[in-house]
Amino acid sequence: MSDTVIHVENLSKRYVIGHQRRKGDGLRHAIEAVVRNPFQWLRDRKQAVLKEHEEFWALRDISFEIKQGDVVGIIGRNGAGKSTLLKILSRITEPTSGRIRLKGRVASLLEVGTGFHPELTGRENIFLNGAILGMSKVEIKRKFDEIVAFSEVEKFLDTPVKRYSSGMYVRLAFAVAAHLEPEILIVDEVLAVGDAEFQKKCLGKMQDVSTKEGRTVLFVSHNMDAISRLCGSAIMLNKGCKEYNGSTKQAVQKYLENFSQIGQPGNWLDIAACPRRGLGTKAFFHSATYLGQSNEANFWPLSEGELLFKLRISSDLKRTVPSLGVTILSPSFHKLVNADTVLISRPIHLEKGLNEVHIKIQRLHLKPGRYLVGLWLANSVNDPFDHVESAFEISVLGENNRLGSAITHDGVVTCDFTVYQPALVI
């Protein structure tokens, strides 16, 4: 018997986009146009009807298979078709063409509070959501205490969920989806709503679901560190098409090659177009550049030198922002450096319009190599204005101002050390 639990064949999804009609297309103007030149009006009307509707292919000829117990990451920039694919697999929407075959029950967590009724309490929603997933009342009761303990909302269990915060919503929704024993668990970027401790807890649970319980997990995220640690393979989508399906390491590398800008010292990079999580209109990163301290190295950052970041931030009004951070990450998205103003209690004051902020790292303890730079702007961990996980790529030079330098050992950071060998007394 085949152990394939998800089979997708030539899957496509088309949407028809309606465009707003121009001013002057009302009845009075139409009558005037008909009277003046009826034949010209007919020709114009035919063209206008064609322009009012445009086809958009969210997915185009996607095919893949997923085995039982696999944890598969779905990656790609915003608009690549990730969420559309998950909605089709969750049977929320129908494909335009192609077919899918699923073996077993599917639990989906695609947005905060999926399948919850806002007027019902947390307790009632656990039973409602479990019933929607096809569980019997006996099964739900058996898992009830585990769900409540994992979600950490026991104090508010008999409160209508419409009064829950977004973090509480997500805790309970994930707890239900993960504990009610579906054969296939589908999780979208929704976990980004939770705090860091809860995200770690969820990733651990998904690992247990796959390795210990043999269930299949599909995980969509822009967090390449989480994708790398959790997923055994990954599918990369680009403009609705499957660009890669294979090892997670190769998928992440292709993602970075396609979507990370390579920064040159002193050159301003457009950050507004970068993939990001939760970009709003209140405040966001507009552009950025960086400089090392050495003129001899053409201002490339040196392994033990200074590194200055210049950031331009757009704000819709005058505000004070507690947390402005620059992170430096490894190519596999492990966070190595976190220069966040909240750590030094130094809030940033933004004026309405375009602002410029400089952050200087006094000494960069990184060995020569290539690194990614992420940007963070927030009121708090759960209230980000903007988060660009991979804004651009930088190169750190080493001895003799070369990228490779003489350092060939493993590791990430540099360190000063001495060796002392005491004499043995026998």
C-alpha positions as CSV (number, residue, x, y, z in Angstrom):
1,M,0.0,0.0,0.0
2,S,1.4,3.4,-1.0
3,D,2.5,5.7,1.9
4,T,1.7,8.8,-0.2
5,V,-0.8,11.0,1.7
6,I,-0.9,14.1,-0.6
7,H,-0.8,13.8,-4.3
8,V,-1.1,17.0,-6.3
9,E,-1.3,16.8,-10.1
10,N,-1.3,19.8,-12.5
11,L,-3.0,22.0,-10.0
12,S,-4.0,25.5,-11.2
13,K,-6.1,28.3,-9.7
14,R,-7.4,31.3,-11.7
15,Y,-9.0,34.4,-10.3
16,V,-10.9,37.1,-12.3
17,I,-9.9,40.5,-11.1
18,G,-12.6,43.3,-11.6
19,H,-11.3,46.8,-12.2
20,Q,-13.2,49.9,-11.1
21,R,-15.1,51.7,-13.8
22,R,-13.8,55.1,-14.9
23,K,-15.6,58.3,-14.0
24,G,-17.9,59.3,-16.8
25,D,-19.2,55.8,-17.4
26,G,-22.7,56.5,-16.0
27,L,-26.0,56.4,-17.8
28,R,-26.1,60.0,-18.8
29,H,-22.6,59.9,-20.3
30,A,-23.5,56.6,-22.1
31,I,-26.6,58.2,-23.7
32,E,-24.6,61.2,-24.8
33,A,-21.9,59.0,-26.4
34,V,-24.6,56.8,-28.2
35,V,-26.2,59.9,-29.7
36,R,-23.0,61.5,-30.9
37,N,-21.5,58.3,-32.4
38,P,-23.3,55.0,-31.9
39,F,-20.7,52.9,-33.7
40,Q,-17.8,54.3,-31.9
41,W,-19.7,53.8,-28.6
42,L,-20.2,50.1,-29.4
43,R,-16.5,49.6,-30.2
44,D,-15.4,51.4,-27.0
45,R,-17.9,49.5,-24.9
46,K,-16.6,46.1,-26.2
47,Q,-13.0,47.1,-25.3
48,A,-14.1,48.4,-21.9
49,V,-15.8,45.2,-20.9
50,L,-12.6,43.3,-21.8
51,K,-10.5,45.7,-19.6
52,E,-12.9,45.6,-16.7
53,H,-12.0,41.9,-16.0
54,E,-8.5,40.5,-15.9
55,E,-7.4,36.9,-15.3
56,F,-4.8,36.2,-12.6
57,W,-3.3,32.8,-12.1
58,A,-2.4,32.3,-8.4
59,L,-1.2,28.8,-9.2
60,R,-0.1,27.3,-12.5
61,D,0.5,23.5,-13.1
62,I,1.7,22.5,-9.7
63,S,2.5,18.8,-9.1
64,F,4.1,17.0,-6.2
65,E,3.7,14.1,-3.7
66,I,4.2,14.1,0.0
67,K,4.7,10.9,2.0
68,Q,3.3,10.0,5.4
69,G,5.3,11.6,8.3
70,D,7.0,14.1,6.1
71,V,7.4,17.7,7.3
72,V,7.4,19.9,4.2
73,G,8.0,23.6,4.1
74,I,6.3,25.9,1.5
75,I,8.3,29.0,0.9
76,G,8.3,31.9,-1.5
77,R,7.8,35.7,-1.4
78,N,4.4,37.4,-0.8
79,G,2.0,36.6,-3.7
80,A,3.9,33.4,-4.7
81,G,0.7,31.3,-4.2
82,K,1.5,29.6,-0.9
83,S,-1.7,30.5,0.9
84,T,-3.8,29.6,-2.2
85,L,-2.2,26.2,-2.3
86,L,-3.0,25.6,1.3
87,K,-6.6,26.7,0.9
88,I,-7.1,24.2,-1.9
89,L,-5.5,21.4,0.1
90,S,-7.7,22.4,3.0
91,R,-10.8,22.2,0.7
92,I,-11.6,25.9,1.5
93,T,-11.5,26.8,-2.2
94,E,-11.8,24.7,-5.4
95,P,-9.0,24.6,-8.0
96,T,-9.6,25.8,-11.6
97,S,-7.9,22.7,-13.0
98,G,-5.9,19.7,-11.9
99,R,-6.6,17.4,-9.0
100,I,-5.5,16.5,-5.5
101,R,-5.8,13.3,-3.5
102,L,-5.6,13.4,0.3
103,K,-5.4,10.3,2.6
104,G,-6.8,11.0,6.0
105,R,-8.2,13.9,8.0
106,V,-6.8,17.4,7.5
107,A,-6.5,20.1,10.2
108,S,-5.7,23.6,9.0
109,L,-4.5,26.7,10.8
110,L,-4.4,29.3,8.1
111,E,-5.4,32.4,10.0
112,V,-6.1,33.5,13.6
113,G,-9.1,31.6,15.0
114,T,-9.7,29.4,11.9
115,G,-13.0,27.6,12.5
116,F,-13.8,29.5,15.7
117,H,-17.1,31.2,16.5
118,P,-16.5,34.5,18.2
119,E,-19.6,34.4,20.4
120,L,-18.8,31.0,21.9
121,T,-16.4,30.4,24.8
122,G,-13.0,28.8,24.4
123,R,-14.4,25.6,25.9
124,E,-17.3,25.5,23.4
125,N,-15.0,26.2,20.5
126,I,-12.7,23.3,21.3
127,F,-15.7,21.0,20.9
128,L,-17.0,22.8,17.8
129,N,-13.6,22.8,16.1
130,G,-13.1,19.2,17.0
131,A,-16.4,18.2,15.5
132,I,-15.6,20.1,12.3
133,L,-12.4,18.1,12.1
134,G,-14.5,14.9,12.3
135,M,-13.7,14.0,15.9
136,S,-16.3,12.3,18.2
137,K,-17.2,13.9,21.5
138,V,-15.4,11.0,23.3
139,E,-12.1,11.8,21.4
140,I,-12.4,15.5,22.1
141,K,-12.9,14.8,25.8
142,R,-9.9,12.5,25.9
143,K,-7.7,15.3,24.5
144,F,-9.4,18.2,26.3
145,D,-7.0,18.6,29.2
146,E,-3.9,18.4,27.0
147,I,-5.4,21.1,24.7
148,V,-6.1,23.5,27.6
149,A,-2.7,22.9,29.1
150,F,-0.8,23.5,25.9
151,S,-2.8,26.7,25.0
152,E,-2.3,28.2,28.5
153,V,-5.7,29.9,28.4
154,E,-7.4,27.9,31.2
155,K,-8.2,31.1,33.2
156,F,-10.3,32.4,30.2
157,L,-11.7,29.0,29.0
158,D,-15.3,30.1,29.7
159,T,-14.9,33.6,28.2
160,P,-16.2,34.2,24.6
161,V,-13.2,34.1,22.2
162,K,-14.2,37.5,20.7
163,R,-12.6,38.9,23.9
164,Y,-9.3,37.0,23.4
165,S,-6.2,38.8,22.2
166,S,-4.7,37.6,18.9
167,G,-2.0,35.7,20.8
168,M,-4.6,33.8,22.9
169,Y,-6.7,33.1,19.8
170,V,-3.6,31.5,18.1
171,R,-2.7,29.5,21.2
172,L,-6.1,27.9,21.4
173,A,-6.5,27.4,17.7
174,F,-3.1,25.7,17.3
175,A,-3.6,23.6,20.4
176,V,-6.9,22.2,19.0
177,A,-5.5,21.6,15.5
178,A,-2.3,19.8,16.8
179,H,-3.9,17.7,19.5
180,L,-7.0,16.3,17.8
181,E,-5.0,13.7,15.8
182,P,-5.5,14.7,12.2
183,E,-3.4,12.7,9.7
184,I,-2.4,15.9,7.9
185,L,-1.6,19.2,9.8
186,I,-1.4,22.4,7.7
187,V,0.0,25.5,9.3
188,D,0.4,28.9,7.7
189,E,2.4,32.0,8.9
190,V,-0.2,32.4,11.7
191,L,2.4,31.3,14.3
192,A,4.2,34.6,13.8
193,V,1.4,36.2,15.9
194,G,2.5,34.3,19.1
195,D,5.5,35.3,21.2
196,A,8.9,33.7,20.9
197,E,8.3,31.2,23.6
198,F,5.0,30.0,22.1
199,Q,6.5,29.8,18.6
200,K,9.3,27.5,20.1
201,K,6.6,25.4,21.8
202,C,4.6,25.1,18.6
203,L,7.7,24.0,16.5
204,G,8.4,21.4,19.2
205,K,4.9,20.1,19.0
206,M,5.0,19.9,15.2
207,Q,8.3,17.9,15.4
208,D,6.6,15.5,17.9
209,V,3.5,15.2,15.6
210,S,5.7,14.1,12.7
211,T,8.5,12.0,14.3
212,K,6.7,10.4,17.2
213,E,3.1,10.2,15.8
214,G,3.9,9.7,12.1
215,R,1.6,12.5,10.9
216,T,2.3,14.8,8.0
217,V,2.9,18.5,8.4
218,L,2.8,21.3,5.8
219,F,4.4,24.5,7.1
220,V,4.3,27.9,5.4
221,S,6.7,30.5,6.8
222,H,9.0,33.3,5.9
223,N,11.2,32.3,8.8
224,M,13.9,30.4,7.1
225,D,15.5,29.4,10.4
226,A,12.2,27.6,11.5
227,I,11.9,26.0,8.0
228,S,15.5,24.8,8.1
229,R,15.2,23.3,11.6
230,L,11.7,21.7,11.2
231,C,11.3,20.6,7.6
232,G,13.0,17.6,5.9
233,S,12.2,19.0,2.5
234,A,10.7,22.2,1.0
235,I,8.7,23.4,-2.0
236,M,9.6,26.9,-3.4
237,L,6.9,28.8,-5.3
238,N,7.5,31.8,-7.4
239,K,4.6,33.7,-9.1
240,G,2.3,30.8,-8.9
241,C,4.7,28.2,-10.3
242,K,6.8,25.5,-8.6
243,E,10.4,26.6,-8.9
244,Y,12.0,23.9,-6.7
245,N,11.0,20.8,-4.8
246,G,13.7,19.0,-2.8
247,S,16.1,19.4,0.1
248,T,15.4,22.2,2.6
249,K,18.9,23.5,2.3
250,Q,18.8,23.9,-1.4
251,A,15.3,25.5,-1.3
252,V,16.5,28.1,1.2
253,Q,19.6,28.8,-0.9
254,K,17.4,29.3,-4.0
255,Y,15.0,31.5,-2.0
256,L,18.0,33.7,-0.9
257,E,19.4,33.9,-4.4
258,N,16.1,35.0,-5.8
259,F,14.9,37.4,-3.2
260,S,17.9,38.8,-1.3
261,Q,19.6,41.9,-2.5
262,I,23.4,42.1,-2.4
263,G,24.4,45.3,-0.8
264,Q,27.4,47.4,-1.7
265,P,28.8,49.7,1.0
266,G,27.3,53.2,0.7
267,N,24.7,52.2,-1.9
268,W,21.1,52.7,-0.8
269,L,18.9,49.7,-1.3
270,D,15.1,49.8,-1.8
271,I,13.7,47.9,1.2
272,A,10.0,48.7,0.5
273,A,9.9,45.9,-2.1
274,C,11.4,43.2,0.1
275,P,9.3,40.3,1.3
276,R,8.2,40.9,4.9
277,R,5.8,39.8,7.6
278,G,3.0,42.1,8.7
279,L,3.8,45.2,6.7
280,G,1.4,47.9,7.6
281,T,1.0,51.5,6.4
282,K,1.8,53.2,9.8
283,A,5.6,52.9,9.7
284,F,8.0,50.8,7.5
285,F,11.6,50.6,6.3
286,H,12.0,52.6,3.1
287,S,15.7,52.0,2.2
288,A,19.0,51.1,3.9
289,T,22.8,51.1,3.4
290,Y,25.9,50.2,5.4
291,L,29.5,51.2,5.8
292,G,32.7,49.7,7.3
293,Q,35.3,52.0,8.9
294,S,38.3,51.3,6.6
295,N,38.9,53.4,3.5
296,E,41.6,50.9,2.5
297,A,38.9,48.2,2.3
298,N,36.6,50.5,0.4
299,F,34.4,50.6,3.5
300,W,33.6,46.9,3.4
301,P,33.0,45.7,7.0
302,L,36.0,44.0,8.6
303,S,35.9,40.9,10.8
304,E,36.8,42.9,14.0
305,G,35.9,46.4,12.9
306,E,33.0,48.8,13.1
307,L,29.8,48.4,11.1
308,L,27.4,51.4,10.5
309,F,23.9,50.9,9.3
310,K,21.9,53.8,7.9
311,L,18.1,53.3,7.8
312,R,15.4,55.4,6.2
313,I,12.0,54.8,7.8
314,S,8.7,56.2,6.6
315,S,6.0,57.0,9.2
316,D,2.4,58.2,8.7
317,L,2.6,60.4,11.8
318,K,4.8,61.6,14.6
319,R,5.5,58.6,17.0
320,T,7.9,57.1,19.4
321,V,9.0,53.5,18.6
322,P,10.6,51.5,21.5
323,S,12.1,48.7,19.4
324,L,14.2,49.3,16.3
325,G,16.5,46.4,15.5
326,V,19.1,45.3,13.0
327,T,19.9,41.6,13.0
328,I,22.7,39.8,11.2
329,L,21.9,36.2,10.3
330,S,23.8,33.2,8.9
331,P,22.8,32.0,5.4
332,S,20.7,29.4,7.1
333,F,18.9,32.1,9.0
334,H,20.4,31.6,12.4
335,K,20.4,34.9,14.3
336,L,24.0,35.9,15.2
337,V,23.8,39.6,16.0
338,N,20.8,41.5,17.4
339,A,21.3,45.3,17.8
340,D,17.9,46.3,19.1
341,T,17.2,49.7,20.7
342,V,14.9,48.1,23.3
343,L,18.0,46.3,24.8
344,I,19.6,49.7,25.7
345,S,16.3,51.5,26.5
346,R,16.8,53.9,23.7
347,P,13.4,54.5,21.9
348,I,13.4,56.1,18.4
349,H,11.4,59.3,17.8
350,L,10.0,59.4,14.2
351,E,8.5,62.4,12.5
352,K,5.8,62.2,9.9
353,G,7.3,61.4,6.6
354,L,10.8,60.1,5.9
355,N,13.3,59.7,8.8
356,E,16.9,58.5,8.9
357,V,18.3,56.5,11.8
358,H,21.9,55.2,12.2
359,I,22.9,52.1,14.2
360,K,26.6,51.5,14.8
361,I,28.0,48.1,15.9
362,Q,31.3,49.0,17.6
363,R,33.1,45.7,17.0
364,L,31.9,43.0,14.7
365,H,32.9,39.6,16.1
366,L,32.1,37.6,12.9
367,K,34.5,35.6,10.8
368,P,34.9,36.5,7.1
369,G,31.9,35.4,5.0
370,R,28.5,36.4,3.7
371,Y,25.6,37.2,6.0
372,L,22.0,38.4,5.8
373,V,20.7,41.5,7.4
374,G,17.1,41.7,8.8
375,L,15.2,44.8,10.0
376,W,12.7,45.1,12.8
377,L,10.4,48.0,13.9
378,A,7.9,47.5,16.6
379,N,6.0,48.7,19.7
380,S,6.5,45.2,21.2
381,V,7.1,41.6,20.3
382,N,3.5,41.1,19.4
383,D,2.9,44.5,17.8
384,P,5.4,45.0,14.9
385,F,5.1,47.8,12.5
386,D,7.5,46.1,10.0
387,H,9.7,43.0,10.0
388,V,12.0,42.3,7.0
389,E,13.7,39.1,7.8
390,S,16.1,39.2,4.8
391,A,16.5,42.8,3.6
392,F,19.9,42.4,2.0
393,E,23.2,40.5,2.0
394,I,26.6,41.8,3.2
395,S,30.1,40.5,3.0
396,V,32.5,40.6,5.9
397,L,36.2,40.8,5.1
398,G,39.1,39.4,7.0
399,E,42.9,39.4,7.0
400,N,44.4,41.3,4.0
401,N,40.9,42.7,3.3
402,R,39.8,39.5,1.6
403,L,36.5,37.6,1.9
404,G,38.1,34.2,2.3
405,S,41.1,35.4,4.4
406,A,43.4,32.9,6.1
407,I,40.6,31.7,8.4
408,T,39.3,28.3,7.2
409,H,38.0,26.8,10.5
410,D,34.4,26.2,11.3
411,G,32.4,28.5,13.6
412,V,30.7,31.9,13.3
413,V,32.3,34.3,15.7
414,T,36.0,35.3,16.2
415,C,37.7,35.3,19.5
416,D,41.1,36.2,21.1
417,F,42.7,33.3,22.9
418,T,46.1,32.1,24.2
419,V,47.5,28.7,24.9
420,Y,49.4,27.9,28.1
421,Q,51.0,24.5,28.8
422,P,52.1,24.1,32.4
423,A,55.0,21.9,33.3
424,L,54.0,18.5,34.8
425,V,55.3,17.7,38.2
426,I,56.0,14.0,38.6
